[in-house]
């Protein structure tokens, strides 16, 4: 039936492994997948590297079991792709951060397991070139394009400096590095041929400055580590003011340019560490403290810097929380960037389902 039922405490890695043992794919993939649990993944509508092809956590769920604030249990563990019987209660709880109900189990949607996966690491001069590469990759590969990530030169430097076992991928340093993946359903080399043809065309027209095509699974894992180890590596570089934001993909170059100028005005010498999921517009725009600056003094600028960056995001029609939710940190910001109607609807839902405020109090609304 291409589905799996799992209780909330099962780790994401265990779910992936069980799907793999049964010849299937559970495509949700995060750097923390060895420890994060599926209940939390669904409560926060987690994103990760597979969103481009497979969607957020919300898209991986058929049914839920949820404990309500009054102690009753909604038994919604249905393995149905189509069920239009009243309101969609499932989507109400996914992404609610535990404020409307506690997810205790889920029926998860499984996908066909790719027979082949091929990755490439690509160097480009600027984000306009990155956008051109993405458009070309999307046009040529279509649904076979299963990941398209990006790292700034500083982000790559951070991971190479602080993540053990990583090494320089290119013979020179470039302004931006892209990591793309193509998957194929048949073990016939078609994915590799598709990727090689794409790179040949990009190299010919000058958009790509350098490229690496791994020839083994170990080499493929090595280039993915450059992306996956980054969040942990950045902690060792000093204080970091973080922004989990999204804009329409075509506006990523403009956003980065304008945001860099904004943070330099707020804190001269601050070092933007931009990386993330280029293909779905989700940018982890983390800003590392200037060299030599006191960490506490730098982090005291968090409110001022985030307000400036989030104001820019709103101007560009983006989101101040692409995949990490609201929690407590962005609760005040939510009231700035969502309309009165939206906030009233959220509060009405909270009041109806949790009138005494016992579920994850103080979060979201």
SULTA-V6919 format. One line per field, one symbol per residue. ss: DSSP state (H for helix, E for strand, - for the rest). phi: phi as a letter, one per 20 degrees, with the letter a starting at -180 (. if undefined). psi: psi as a letter, one per 30 degrees, with the letter a starting at -180 (. if undefined). A space follows every 10 residues. Layout:
ss: ???
phi: ???
psi: ???
This chain:
ss: --EEEEE--- EHHHHHHHHH H--EE----- ------EHHH HHH------- HHHH--HHHH EEEEEEE--- --EEEE---- --------HH HHH------- -EEEEEEEE- EE---EEEEE EEEE--HHHH HHHHHHHHHH HHHHEEEEEE EEHHHHHHHH HH-------- -----EEEEE EEEE-----H HHHHHHHHHH HHHH-----E EEE---HHHH HHHHHHHH-H HHHHH----E E--EEE--HH HHHHHHHHHH HHHHHH---- EEEEEEEHHH -EEEEEEE-- ----HHHHH- -HHHHHHHHH HHHHH---E- ---------- HHHHHHH--H HHHHHHHHHH HHH------- -----
phi: .lbcdcffef fffffgffff fdmccdefbc feffcfdfff gffdlgdnee fgednfggfd cdbcdceefe nfdeededed fcbdenfefg ffefnelmed rdfdabeded dffgfcccdb dcdcebffff fffffffffe elfffdabdb cfgfffffff fdefnebged fcecfbcdcc cddcedednf fffffffffg ffffenfdea bcdfdcffff ffffffefef gfffgeeofc edcdcbcggf dggffffffg ffffffbgnf dfceapdgfd nedeeeceff fnffffffff egffffffff ffgffemdce bfbdndlegd fffgffdcfg ffffffffff ffebfemeel fndmc
psi: fhlkkklffk leeeeeeeee fgglkjfkkl fgffflleee eefghlcafg eeeflaeefg kellkkklfg flkjihikhk fjjhialiee feekgghgff ljkflkjkkl lkkkekkklk kkklelfeee eeeeeeeeee fbffjfkjll kleeeeeeee efjkfllkel flklekkkjl kkkkfkhgge eeeeeeeeee eeeeggfkel kkjkfleeee eeeeeeeffe eeeffffakk jkjjlklkef geeeeeeeee eefeeejkfk jkiklaiefg gjkjikjkll kfkkeeeeff geeeeeeeee eeeeeggakf jefgaebeeg eeeefegkle eeeeeeeeee eefiffhfjh kfkd.
